[in-house]
Amino acid sequence: MEEGQQAQAGIVTAGRSLGMVVALAPALGGCSAPDGSVAALERMLAAHDSATVALEQWCTARGFAADPHITARRVAGDPPAEPARLRQRLGVSAAAPLGYRHVELSCGDRVLSVAHNWYAADRLTPEMNAALGAGDVPFGKIAAPLAFRRETLDERRGGEPGCPAGTVLSQIALLRLPSGAPLAFLTECYTRAALD
């Protein structure tokens, strides 16, 4: 092949390669940072039995606050109706006392998640129940001495029923004591602010 033909062939090949990159650009747009961040958040949550521990590590790694501890601020309002099969899932009778917390879990001034937590009050100590009723300490920290394990029942991108608008990831989970007895039934709604 003569020198001019080789140069022309090189231009055509380069043009085709550039055309492929341009054609693939829209498809590659789906690999943007926010989706990757949701996947990273999913991995962080899956690595821990306590969402509080996972969120503190997430907050620290992302540098969201100088003091990266998680606080639980109560959301005002009356408790909703018990979810279907709640007492069956918690393994409690119709007369057993249940606790309920609807909280925003925050790192600094950033709300990372909104959680609905139904729990078997008689499986906690009186001190734990008092702390859950009065303060801003997350359930996971208060109940940590019980060495619970997390069982994720459902996970989806976006919100479950009861999640606020803008939820990017939601999980429904059961916390179990080492004996296997259920301790708490959770719906957790992770916000876009957790990804920024």
Salt bridges, closest charged atoms under 4 A:
ASP35 OD1 - ARG157 NH1 2.51
GLU42 OE1 - ARG157 NH2 3.01
ASP49 OD2 - ARG149 NH1 2.96
GLU56 OE2 - LYS141 NZ 2.77
ASP67 OD2 - HIS69 ND1 2.87
GLU82 OE2 - ARG87 NH2 3.14
GLU104 OE1 - ARG73 NH2 2.48
GLU151 OE1 - ARG176 NE 2.65
GLU160 OE2 - ARG156 NE 3.29
GLU188 OE1 - ARG150 NH2 2.40
